[in-house]
């Protein structure tokens, strides 16, 4: 069987291969022909001749039915991990005859899933067939595939043939964004400078913690912890504190240590943490950028999501780690914490395979050491610790 399978595949993709019924009819025709030679009976020759004629017609028609079919694909909209991709193809019949009993197979990459098949009963002459299906996703990434395979055994089903059509596709699966209600990693950036009152000409940014700038009426969505209850009681309506904090006049930079070696599961968590922190900072109306080893500084929802969908561990570094900006540093390498810029924060994933590297040697900046037994979201929302 292992020897026959490559031969069958070669025949199906370049000519056509007998189906099970074709093998049976062929063997029967040979037996009738041999019996005719032995007995010289004309009716045996007739039966064998008709059988061979049917086999010939059945071998010619399937490849011809696929010749003038074309396939076009609609662009695939990006989705988040766990959502379904919407894949849409259109098969066009350019002949004057209807095409029936057709099988279409979209050749997905194995990392995305098994190929998806669709049986089509008929496509009218000069008509088209719209095929829409939804494919589940599990992990982020940018997935590309290039071919769709057409198969047919019509009209007799005695022979089977397959033909591939170029139909390039690209599907972007974004990492999951965790809905953070609070995040001290972002909220407390620059808080030390604010407490010292070191405001020498540095621009201020609206934040959720820091110095009180003014009071304003409550708006839907404002954190309840910012309500100034004494003033609210005086005016008879809710008043909210607007706060300021110093970030050195620079944007918050969320930096993913993608040039280092990572355990696979830890790196996937780090990507989720990076995108969640980025959108949380945006929600707090802070200026925020993302840094990775291959992209340098980027911002903008689509650019950040696509960059994090494509990033991998051990990336070729096209830029060095920024030293002039306070960072939220996401890493598995505890040694890198010693060189963080002033005012930085960090999130460390312990390296299980190298326990000796788990010691935290940075005592100048607060951060979080993640625990694999606890979900990521509550750990990003917990109070920072000094080590």
VOTI-259333 format. One record per residue (C-alpha): residue in three letters; residue number from 1; x, y, z. Coordinates in steps of 0.5 Angstrom, whole numbers, padded with zeros to 4 digits. Example, Ala and Ser with C-alpha at 12.3 -4.5 7.8 and 13.67 -1.06 7.14 Angstrom:
2
@type ALA	seq 1	c1 0025	c2 -0009	c3 0016;
@type SER	seq 2	c1 0027	c2 -0002	c3 0014;
***
This chain:
387
@type UNK	seq 1	c1 0000	c2 0000	c3 0000;
@type UNK	seq 2	c1 0006	c2 0005	c3 0002;
@type UNK	seq 3	c1 0008	c2 0004	c3 -0005;
@type UNK	seq 4	c1 0002	c2 0005	c3 -0009;
@type UNK	seq 5	c1 0000	c2 0011	c3 -0005;
@type UNK	seq 6	c1 0005	c2 0015	c3 -0009;
@type UNK	seq 7	c1 0004	c2 0012	c3 -0015;
@type UNK	seq 8	c1 -0004	c2 0014	c3 -0014;
@type UNK	seq 9	c1 -0002	c2 0021	c3 -0012;
@type UNK	seq 10	c1 0002	c2 0022	c3 -0018;
@type UNK	seq 11	c1 -0004	c2 0019	c3 -0023;
@type UNK	seq 12	c1 -0009	c2 0024	c3 -0019;
@type UNK	seq 13	c1 -0005	c2 0030	c3 -0020;
@type UNK	seq 14	c1 -0003	c2 0029	c3 -0027;
@type UNK	seq 15	c1 -0008	c2 0025	c3 -0030;
@type UNK	seq 16	c1 -0013	c2 0021	c3 -0027;
@type UNK	seq 17	c1 -0013	c2 0015	c3 -0022;
@type UNK	seq 18	c1 -0018	c2 0009	c3 -0022;
@type UNK	seq 19	c1 -0023	c2 0009	c3 -0016;
@type UNK	seq 20	c1 -0025	c2 0002	c3 -0013;
@type UNK	seq 21	c1 -0030	c2 0002	c3 -0018;
@type UNK	seq 22	c1 -0025	c2 0003	c3 -0024;
@type UNK	seq 23	c1 -0021	c2 -0003	c3 -0021;
@type UNK	seq 24	c1 -0027	c2 -0008	c3 -0021;
@type UNK	seq 25	c1 -0029	c2 -0006	c3 -0028;
@type UNK	seq 26	c1 -0022	c2 -0006	c3 -0031;
@type UNK	seq 27	c1 -0021	c2 -0013	c3 -0028;
@type UNK	seq 28	c1 -0028	c2 -0016	c3 -0030;
@type UNK	seq 29	c1 -0027	c2 -0013	c3 -0037;
@type UNK	seq 30	c1 -0020	c2 -0017	c3 -0037;
@type UNK	seq 31	c1 -0023	c2 -0023	c3 -0035;
@type UNK	seq 32	c1 -0029	c2 -0023	c3 -0040;
@type UNK	seq 33	c1 -0023	c2 -0021	c3 -0046;
@type UNK	seq 34	c1 -0019	c2 -0027	c3 -0043;
@type UNK	seq 35	c1 -0025	c2 -0032	c3 -0043;
@type UNK	seq 36	c1 -0027	c2 -0029	c3 -0050;
@type UNK	seq 37	c1 -0020	c2 -0031	c3 -0053;
@type UNK	seq 38	c1 -0021	c2 -0038	c3 -0049;
@type UNK	seq 39	c1 -0028	c2 -0040	c3 -0052;
@type UNK	seq 40	c1 -0028	c2 -0035	c3 -0058;
@type UNK	seq 41	c1 -0035	c2 -0033	c3 -0056;
@type UNK	seq 42	c1 -0037	c2 -0026	c3 -0059;
@type UNK	seq 43	c1 -0041	c2 -0024	c3 -0053;
@type UNK	seq 44	c1 -0035	c2 -0024	c3 -0049;
@type UNK	seq 45	c1 -0031	c2 -0020	c3 -0053;
@type UNK	seq 46	c1 -0037	c2 -0015	c3 -0054;
@type UNK	seq 47	c1 -0038	c2 -0014	c3 -0046;
@type UNK	seq 48	c1 -0030	c2 -0013	c3 -0045;
@type UNK	seq 49	c1 -0030	c2 -0008	c3 -0051;
@type UNK	seq 50	c1 -0036	c2 -0004	c3 -0048;
@type UNK	seq 51	c1 -0033	c2 -0005	c3 -0041;
@type UNK	seq 52	c1 -0026	c2 -0002	c3 -0044;
@type UNK	seq 53	c1 -0030	c2 0004	c3 -0047;
@type UNK	seq 54	c1 -0033	c2 0006	c3 -0041;
@type UNK	seq 55	c1 -0027	c2 0006	c3 -0037;
@type UNK	seq 56	c1 -0024	c2 0010	c3 -0043;
@type UNK	seq 57	c1 -0030	c2 0015	c3 -0042;
@type UNK	seq 58	c1 -0029	c2 0015	c3 -0035;
@type UNK	seq 59	c1 -0022	c2 0017	c3 -0035;
@type UNK	seq 60	c1 -0023	c2 0023	c3 -0040;
@type UNK	seq 61	c1 -0029	c2 0027	c3 -0037;
@type UNK	seq 62	c1 -0026	c2 0028	c3 -0030;
@type UNK	seq 63	c1 -0020	c2 0032	c3 -0032;
@type UNK	seq 64	c1 -0024	c2 0036	c3 -0037;
@type UNK	seq 65	c1 -0029	c2 0038	c3 -0032;
@type UNK	seq 66	c1 -0024	c2 0041	c3 -0028;
@type UNK	seq 67	c1 -0020	c2 0045	c3 -0034;
@type UNK	seq 68	c1 -0024	c2 0051	c3 -0034;
@type UNK	seq 69	c1 -0026	c2 0052	c3 -0027;
@type UNK	seq 70	c1 -0022	c2 0058	c3 -0023;
@type UNK	seq 71	c1 -0022	c2 0060	c3 -0016;
@type UNK	seq 72	c1 -0022	c2 0067	c3 -0013;
@type UNK	seq 73	c1 -0021	c2 0069	c3 -0005;
@type UNK	seq 74	c1 -0024	c2 0075	c3 -0001;
@type UNK	seq 75	c1 -0019	c2 0078	c3 0004;
@type UNK	seq 76	c1 -0019	c2 0075	c3 0011;
@type UNK	seq 77	c1 -0021	c2 0079	c3 0016;
@type UNK	seq 78	c1 -0016	c2 0079	c3 0022;
@type UNK	seq 79	c1 -0019	c2 0076	c3 0029;
@type UNK	seq 80	c1 -0017	c2 0075	c3 0036;
@type UNK	seq 81	c1 -0014	c2 0068	c3 0038;
@type UNK	seq 82	c1 -0020	c2 0064	c3 0040;
@type UNK	seq 83	c1 -0025	c2 0067	c3 0035;
@type UNK	seq 84	c1 -0027	c2 0064	c3 0028;
@type UNK	seq 85	c1 -0023	c2 0066	c3 0021;
@type UNK	seq 86	c1 -0028	c2 0068	c3 0016;
@type UNK	seq 87	c1 -0026	c2 0064	c3 0009;
@type UNK	seq 88	c1 -0030	c2 0066	c3 0003;
@type UNK	seq 89	c1 -0028	c2 0063	c3 -0004;
@type UNK	seq 90	c1 -0032	c2 0063	c3 -0011;
@type UNK	seq 91	c1 -0031	c2 0058	c3 -0016;
@type UNK	seq 92	c1 -0033	c2 0060	c3 -0023;
@type UNK	seq 93	c1 -0035	c2 0056	c3 -0029;
@type UNK	seq 94	c1 -0033	c2 0059	c3 -0035;
@type UNK	seq 95	c1 -0035	c2 0053	c3 -0040;
@type UNK	seq 96	c1 -0042	c2 0052	c3 -0043;
@type UNK	seq 97	c1 -0044	c2 0046	c3 -0039;
@type UNK	seq 98	c1 -0045	c2 0045	c3 -0032;
@type UNK	seq 99	c1 -0040	c2 0042	c3 -0028;
@type UNK	seq 100	c1 -0043	c2 0037	c3 -0022;
@type UNK	seq 101	c1 -0040	c2 0033	c3 -0017;
@type UNK	seq 102	c1 -0034	c2 0037	c3 -0015;
@type UNK	seq 103	c1 -0030	c2 0037	c3 -0009;
@type UNK	seq 104	c1 -0026	c2 0043	c3 -0007;
@type UNK	seq 105	c1 -0021	c2 0043	c3 -0001;
@type UNK	seq 106	c1 -0018	c2 0049	c3 0002;
@type UNK	seq 107	c1 -0010	c2 0047	c3 0004;
@type UNK	seq 108	c1 -0009	c2 0050	c3 0010;
@type UNK	seq 109	c1 -0002	c2 0050	c3 0014;
@type UNK	seq 110	c1 -0002	c2 0044	c3 0019;
@type UNK	seq 111	c1 -0001	c2 0049	c3 0024;
@type UNK	seq 112	c1 -0007	c2 0052	c3 0023;
@type UNK	seq 113	c1 -0011	c2 0046	c3 0022;
@type UNK	seq 114	c1 -0013	c2 0040	c3 0017;
@type UNK	seq 115	c1 -0015	c2 0042	c3 0010;
@type UNK	seq 116	c1 -0023	c2 0044	c3 0010;
@type UNK	seq 117	c1 -0027	c2 0040	c3 0004;
@type UNK	seq 118	c1 -0033	c2 0042	c3 0001;
@type UNK	seq 119	c1 -0037	c2 0038	c3 -0004;
@type UNK	seq 120	c1 -0041	c2 0042	c3 -0009;
@type UNK	seq 121	c1 -0047	c2 0038	c3 -0013;
@type UNK	seq 122	c1 -0047	c2 0043	c3 -0019;
@type UNK	seq 123	c1 -0044	c2 0049	c3 -0022;
@type UNK	seq 124	c1 -0049	c2 0052	c3 -0028;
@type UNK	seq 125	c1 -0046	c2 0054	c3 -0034;
@type UNK	seq 126	c1 -0042	c2 0061	c3 -0034;
@type UNK	seq 127	c1 -0044	c2 0061	c3 -0027;
@type UNK	seq 128	c1 -0041	c2 0061	c3 -0020;
@type UNK	seq 129	c1 -0041	c2 0058	c3 -0013;
@type UNK	seq 130	c1 -0040	c2 0062	c3 -0007;
@type UNK	seq 131	c1 -0037	c2 0058	c3 -0001;
@type UNK	seq 132	c1 -0036	c2 0061	c3 0006;
@type UNK	seq 133	c1 -0034	c2 0057	c3 0012;
@type UNK	seq 134	c1 -0031	c2 0059	c3 0019;
@type UNK	seq 135	c1 -0025	c2 0056	c3 0022;
@type UNK	seq 136	c1 -0023	c2 0056	c3 0029;
@type UNK	seq 137	c1 -0017	c2 0059	c3 0032;
@type UNK	seq 138	c1 -0013	c2 0057	c3 0038;
@type UNK	seq 139	c1 -0006	c2 0061	c3 0038;
@type UNK	seq 140	c1 -0004	c2 0068	c3 0035;
@type UNK	seq 141	c1 0000	c2 0068	c3 0029;
@type UNK	seq 142	c1 0000	c2 0070	c3 0021;
@type UNK	seq 143	c1 -0002	c2 0064	c3 0017;
@type UNK	seq 144	c1 -0001	c2 0064	c3 0010;
@type UNK	seq 145	c1 -0003	c2 0058	c3 0005;
@type UNK	seq 146	c1 -0003	c2 0058	c3 -0003;
@type UNK	seq 147	c1 -0007	c2 0053	c3 -0006;
@type UNK	seq 148	c1 -0014	c2 0050	c3 -0007;
@type UNK	seq 149	c1 -0015	c2 0043	c3 -0009;
@type UNK	seq 150	c1 -0021	c2 0041	c3 -0014;
@type UNK	seq 151	c1 -0023	c2 0034	c3 -0015;
@type UNK	seq 152	c1 -0028	c2 0030	c3 -0019;
@type UNK	seq 153	c1 -0030	c2 0023	c3 -0021;
@type UNK	seq 154	c1 -0036	c2 0025	c3 -0025;
@type UNK	seq 155	c1 -0040	c2 0023	c3 -0029;
@type UNK	seq 156	c1 -0039	c2 0015	c3 -0027;
@type UNK	seq 157	c1 -0034	c2 0015	c3 -0021;
@type UNK	seq 158	c1 -0030	c2 0010	c3 -0024;
@type UNK	seq 159	c1 -0023	c2 0015	c3 -0024;
@type UNK	seq 160	c1 -0021	c2 0020	c3 -0020;
@type UNK	seq 161	c1 -0017	c2 0026	c3 -0021;
@type UNK	seq 162	c1 -0015	c2 0033	c3 -0017;
@type UNK	seq 163	c1 -0012	c2 0039	c3 -0020;
@type UNK	seq 164	c1 -0009	c2 0045	c3 -0016;
@type UNK	seq 165	c1 -0010	c2 0052	c3 -0017;
@type UNK	seq 166	c1 -0006	c2 0058	c3 -0014;
@type UNK	seq 167	c1 -0010	c2 0062	c3 -0009;
@type UNK	seq 168	c1 -0006	c2 0065	c3 -0004;
@type UNK	seq 169	c1 -0009	c2 0067	c3 0003;
@type UNK	seq 170	c1 -0006	c2 0071	c3 0009;
@type UNK	seq 171	c1 -0010	c2 0070	c3 0016;
@type UNK	seq 172	c1 -0008	c2 0074	c3 0022;
@type UNK	seq 173	c1 -0010	c2 0072	c3 0029;
@type UNK	seq 174	c1 -0008	c2 0077	c3 0034;
@type UNK	seq 175	c1 -0006	c2 0075	c3 0041;
@type UNK	seq 176	c1 -0012	c2 0076	c3 0046;
@type UNK	seq 177	c1 -0013	c2 0082	c3 0050;
@type UNK	seq 178	c1 -0014	c2 0082	c3 0057;
@type UNK	seq 179	c1 -0020	c2 0086	c3 0060;
@type UNK	seq 180	c1 -0015	c2 0089	c3 0066;
@type UNK	seq 181	c1 -0020	c2 0093	c3 0071;
@type UNK	seq 182	c1 -0013	c2 0096	c3 0074;
@type UNK	seq 183	c1 -0006	c2 0095	c3 0073;
@type UNK	seq 184	c1 -0001	c2 0098	c3 0077;
@type UNK	seq 185	c1 0005	c2 0097	c3 0072;
@type UNK	seq 186	c1 0002	c2 0103	c3 0068;
@type UNK	seq 187	c1 -0002	c2 0107	c3 0073;
@type UNK	seq 188	c1 0005	c2 0108	c3 0078;
@type UNK	seq 189	c1 0009	c2 0110	c3 0072;
@type UNK	seq 190	c1 0013	c2 0116	c3 0074;
@type UNK	seq 191	c1 0010	c2 0116	c3 0081;
@type UNK	seq 192	c1 0016	c2 0117	c3 0085;
@type UNK	seq 193	c1 0018	c2 0123	c3 0081;
@type UNK	seq 194	c1 0011	c2 0126	c3 0082;
@type UNK	seq 195	c1 0011	c2 0125	c3 0090;
@type UNK	seq 196	c1 0018	c2 0129	c3 0090;
@type UNK	seq 197	c1 0015	c2 0134	c3 0086;
@type UNK	seq 198	c1 0020	c2 0134	c3 0081;
@type UNK	seq 199	c1 0016	c2 0138	c3 0076;
@type UNK	seq 200	c1 0022	c2 0142	c3 0073;
@type UNK	seq 201	c1 0019	c2 0144	c3 0066;
@type UNK	seq 202	c1 0017	c2 0137	c3 0065;
@type UNK	seq 203	c1 0010	c2 0136	c3 0061;
@type UNK	seq 204	c1 0005	c2 0133	c3 0065;
@type UNK	seq 205	c1 0000	c2 0127	c3 0063;
@type UNK	seq 206	c1 -0007	c2 0125	c3 0065;
@type UNK	seq 207	c1 -0007	c2 0119	c3 0069;
@type UNK	seq 208	c1 -0010	c2 0115	c3 0074;
@type UNK	seq 209	c1 -0006	c2 0116	c3 0080;
@type UNK	seq 210	c1 -0001	c2 0122	c3 0082;
@type UNK	seq 211	c1 -0002	c2 0130	c3 0083;
@type UNK	seq 212	c1 -0009	c2 0133	c3 0084;
@type UNK	seq 213	c1 -0010	c2 0137	c3 0078;
@type UNK	seq 214	c1 -0017	c2 0139	c3 0078;
@type UNK	seq 215	c1 -0024	c2 0137	c3 0080;
@type UNK	seq 216	c1 -0029	c2 0135	c3 0074;
@type UNK	seq 217	c1 -0036	c2 0132	c3 0074;
@type UNK	seq 218	c1 -0037	c2 0125	c3 0074;
@type UNK	seq 219	c1 -0037	c2 0121	c3 0067;
@type UNK	seq 220	c1 -0039	c2 0114	c3 0065;
@type UNK	seq 221	c1 -0033	c2 0110	c3 0066;
@type UNK	seq 222	c1 -0029	c2 0114	c3 0071;
@type UNK	seq 223	c1 -0026	c2 0110	c3 0076;
@type UNK	seq 224	c1 -0030	c2 0110	c3 0083;
@type UNK	seq 225	c1 -0024	c2 0111	c3 0087;
@type UNK	seq 226	c1 -0022	c2 0118	c3 0083;
@type UNK	seq 227	c1 -0029	c2 0121	c3 0086;
@type UNK	seq 228	c1 -0028	c2 0126	c3 0091;
@type UNK	seq 229	c1 -0033	c2 0125	c3 0096;
@type UNK	seq 230	c1 -0033	c2 0131	c3 0100;
@type UNK	seq 231	c1 -0033	c2 0136	c3 0094;
@type UNK	seq 232	c1 -0039	c2 0131	c3 0091;
@type UNK	seq 233	c1 -0043	c2 0132	c3 0098;
@type UNK	seq 234	c1 -0042	c2 0140	c3 0097;
@type UNK	seq 235	c1 -0044	c2 0141	c3 0090;
@type UNK	seq 236	c1 -0050	c2 0135	c3 0090;
@type UNK	seq 237	c1 -0047	c2 0131	c3 0084;
@type UNK	seq 238	c1 -0041	c2 0127	c3 0083;
@type UNK	seq 239	c1 -0034	c2 0130	c3 0082;
@type UNK	seq 240	c1 -0028	c2 0126	c3 0080;
@type UNK	seq 241	c1 -0021	c2 0128	c3 0081;
@type UNK	seq 242	c1 -0016	c2 0129	c3 0075;
@type UNK	seq 243	c1 -0009	c2 0127	c3 0076;
@type UNK	seq 244	c1 -0002	c2 0129	c3 0074;
@type UNK	seq 245	c1 0004	c2 0125	c3 0074;
@type UNK	seq 246	c1 0011	c2 0126	c3 0071;
@type UNK	seq 247	c1 0013	c2 0121	c3 0066;
@type UNK	seq 248	c1 0020	c2 0125	c3 0064;
@type UNK	seq 249	c1 0016	c2 0128	c3 0058;
@type UNK	seq 250	c1 0016	c2 0121	c3 0054;
@type UNK	seq 251	c1 0011	c2 0116	c3 0052;
@type UNK	seq 252	c1 0010	c2 0110	c3 0056;
@type UNK	seq 253	c1 0014	c2 0104	c3 0053;
@type UNK	seq 254	c1 0012	c2 0097	c3 0053;
@type UNK	seq 255	c1 0018	c2 0093	c3 0051;
@type UNK	seq 256	c1 0018	c2 0085	c3 0050;
@type UNK	seq 257	c1 0025	c2 0082	c3 0050;
@type UNK	seq 258	c1 0024	c2 0078	c3 0044;
@type UNK	seq 259	c1 0031	c2 0077	c3 0042;
@type UNK	seq 260	c1 0032	c2 0073	c3 0048;
@type UNK	seq 261	c1 0031	c2 0065	c3 0049;
@type UNK	seq 262	c1 0024	c2 0064	c3 0052;
@type UNK	seq 263	c1 0020	c2 0057	c3 0054;
@type UNK	seq 264	c1 0014	c2 0057	c3 0049;
@type UNK	seq 265	c1 0009	c2 0058	c3 0054;
@type UNK	seq 266	c1 0012	c2 0064	c3 0057;
@type UNK	seq 267	c1 0013	c2 0067	c3 0051;
@type UNK	seq 268	c1 0006	c2 0067	c3 0049;
@type UNK	seq 269	c1 0004	c2 0069	c3 0056;
@type UNK	seq 270	c1 0009	c2 0075	c3 0055;
@type UNK	seq 271	c1 0005	c2 0077	c3 0048;
@type UNK	seq 272	c1 -0001	c2 0077	c3 0051;
@type UNK	seq 273	c1 0001	c2 0081	c3 0057;
@type UNK	seq 274	c1 0004	c2 0086	c3 0052;
@type UNK	seq 275	c1 -0002	c2 0087	c3 0048;
@type UNK	seq 276	c1 -0006	c2 0088	c3 0054;
@type UNK	seq 277	c1 -0002	c2 0093	c3 0058;
@type UNK	seq 278	c1 -0002	c2 0097	c3 0051;
@type UNK	seq 279	c1 -0009	c2 0097	c3 0051;
@type UNK	seq 280	c1 -0010	c2 0099	c3 0058;
@type UNK	seq 281	c1 -0005	c2 0105	c3 0057;
@type UNK	seq 282	c1 -0009	c2 0107	c3 0052;
@type UNK	seq 283	c1 -0016	c2 0106	c3 0056;
@type UNK	seq 284	c1 -0012	c2 0111	c3 0061;
@type UNK	seq 285	c1 -0011	c2 0116	c3 0056;
@type UNK	seq 286	c1 -0004	c2 0115	c3 0056;
@type UNK	seq 287	c1 0001	c2 0116	c3 0051;
@type UNK	seq 288	c1 0004	c2 0109	c3 0050;
@type UNK	seq 289	c1 0009	c2 0105	c3 0045;
@type UNK	seq 290	c1 0011	c2 0098	c3 0044;
@type UNK	seq 291	c1 0018	c2 0096	c3 0043;
@type UNK	seq 292	c1 0021	c2 0089	c3 0040;
@type UNK	seq 293	c1 0027	c2 0087	c3 0038;
@type UNK	seq 294	c1 0025	c2 0087	c3 0031;
@type UNK	seq 295	c1 0020	c2 0093	c3 0030;
@type UNK	seq 296	c1 0024	c2 0098	c3 0035;
@type UNK	seq 297	c1 0018	c2 0103	c3 0037;
@type UNK	seq 298	c1 0011	c2 0102	c3 0034;
@type UNK	seq 299	c1 0004	c2 0105	c3 0036;
@type UNK	seq 300	c1 -0003	c2 0105	c3 0033;
@type UNK	seq 301	c1 -0007	c2 0099	c3 0034;
@type UNK	seq 302	c1 -0007	c2 0095	c3 0028;
@type UNK	seq 303	c1 0001	c2 0096	c3 0027;
@type UNK	seq 304	c1 0002	c2 0093	c3 0035;
@type UNK	seq 305	c1 -0003	c2 0088	c3 0034;
@type UNK	seq 306	c1 0000	c2 0085	c3 0027;
@type UNK	seq 307	c1 0007	c2 0086	c3 0030;
@type UNK	seq 308	c1 0005	c2 0082	c3 0036;
@type UNK	seq 309	c1 0002	c2 0077	c3 0032;
@type UNK	seq 310	c1 0008	c2 0076	c3 0028;
@type UNK	seq 311	c1 0013	c2 0076	c3 0034;
@type UNK	seq 312	c1 0017	c2 0070	c3 0036;
@type UNK	seq 313	c1 0023	c2 0069	c3 0041;
@type UNK	seq 314	c1 0030	c2 0069	c3 0039;
@type UNK	seq 315	c1 0028	c2 0075	c3 0034;
@type UNK	seq 316	c1 0034	c2 0078	c3 0030;
@type UNK	seq 317	c1 0035	c2 0084	c3 0033;
@type UNK	seq 318	c1 0034	c2 0090	c3 0029;
@type UNK	seq 319	c1 0035	c2 0095	c3 0035;
@type UNK	seq 320	c1 0038	c2 0096	c3 0041;
@type UNK	seq 321	c1 0034	c2 0096	c3 0048;
@type UNK	seq 322	c1 0032	c2 0103	c3 0049;
@type UNK	seq 323	c1 0036	c2 0106	c3 0055;
@type UNK	seq 324	c1 0033	c2 0113	c3 0055;
@type UNK	seq 325	c1 0026	c2 0112	c3 0056;
@type UNK	seq 326	c1 0023	c2 0108	c3 0062;
@type UNK	seq 327	c1 0020	c2 0102	c3 0060;
@type UNK	seq 328	c1 0015	c2 0096	c3 0062;
@type UNK	seq 329	c1 0020	c2 0091	c3 0061;
@type UNK	seq 330	c1 0017	c2 0084	c3 0060;
@type UNK	seq 331	c1 0023	c2 0078	c3 0060;
@type UNK	seq 332	c1 0025	c2 0071	c3 0062;
@type UNK	seq 333	c1 0032	c2 0073	c3 0063;
@type UNK	seq 334	c1 0033	c2 0076	c3 0070;
@type UNK	seq 335	c1 0040	c2 0079	c3 0069;
@type UNK	seq 336	c1 0037	c2 0084	c3 0064;
@type UNK	seq 337	c1 0033	c2 0087	c3 0070;
@type UNK	seq 338	c1 0040	c2 0090	c3 0072;
@type UNK	seq 339	c1 0041	c2 0095	c3 0066;
@type UNK	seq 340	c1 0034	c2 0098	c3 0066;
@type UNK	seq 341	c1 0033	c2 0106	c3 0066;
@type UNK	seq 342	c1 0031	c2 0110	c3 0071;
@type UNK	seq 343	c1 0023	c2 0109	c3 0073;
@type UNK	seq 344	c1 0022	c2 0103	c3 0069;
@type UNK	seq 345	c1 0018	c2 0097	c3 0071;
@type UNK	seq 346	c1 0019	c2 0090	c3 0070;
@type UNK	seq 347	c1 0015	c2 0083	c3 0069;
@type UNK	seq 348	c1 0019	c2 0077	c3 0070;
@type UNK	seq 349	c1 0017	c2 0070	c3 0068;
@type UNK	seq 350	c1 0021	c2 0065	c3 0072;
@type UNK	seq 351	c1 0026	c2 0060	c3 0067;
@type UNK	seq 352	c1 0024	c2 0053	c3 0070;
@type UNK	seq 353	c1 0029	c2 0050	c3 0066;
@type UNK	seq 354	c1 0034	c2 0054	c3 0069;
@type UNK	seq 355	c1 0032	c2 0055	c3 0076;
@type UNK	seq 356	c1 0039	c2 0058	c3 0078;
@type UNK	seq 357	c1 0037	c2 0064	c3 0073;
@type UNK	seq 358	c1 0031	c2 0066	c3 0077;
@type UNK	seq 359	c1 0034	c2 0070	c3 0082;
@type UNK	seq 360	c1 0032	c2 0077	c3 0082;
@type UNK	seq 361	c1 0038	c2 0082	c3 0082;
@type UNK	seq 362	c1 0034	c2 0088	c3 0081;
@type UNK	seq 363	c1 0033	c2 0092	c3 0087;
@type UNK	seq 364	c1 0032	c2 0099	c3 0084;
@type UNK	seq 365	c1 0025	c2 0098	c3 0081;
@type UNK	seq 366	c1 0019	c2 0095	c3 0083;
@type UNK	seq 367	c1 0016	c2 0089	c3 0079;
@type UNK	seq 368	c1 0012	c2 0082	c3 0078;
@type UNK	seq 369	c1 0015	c2 0075	c3 0078;
@type UNK	seq 370	c1 0009	c2 0071	c3 0075;
@type UNK	seq 371	c1 0007	c2 0064	c3 0078;
@type UNK	seq 372	c1 0005	c2 0059	c3 0073;
@type UNK	seq 373	c1 0000	c2 0056	c3 0077;
@type UNK	seq 374	c1 -0004	c2 0063	c3 0077;
@type UNK	seq 375	c1 -0008	c2 0066	c3 0071;
@type UNK	seq 376	c1 -0004	c2 0072	c3 0068;
@type UNK	seq 377	c1 -0010	c2 0077	c3 0069;
@type UNK	seq 378	c1 -0010	c2 0078	c3 0076;
@type UNK	seq 379	c1 -0003	c2 0078	c3 0077;
@type UNK	seq 380	c1 -0002	c2 0084	c3 0072;
@type UNK	seq 381	c1 -0007	c2 0087	c3 0077;
@type UNK	seq 382	c1 -0004	c2 0086	c3 0083;
@type UNK	seq 383	c1 0000	c2 0091	c3 0087;
@type UNK	seq 384	c1 0008	c2 0092	c3 0085;
@type UNK	seq 385	c1 0013	c2 0089	c3 0090;
@type UNK	seq 386	c1 0020	c2 0091	c3 0091;
@type UNK	seq 387	c1 0025	c2 0086	c3 0091;
***
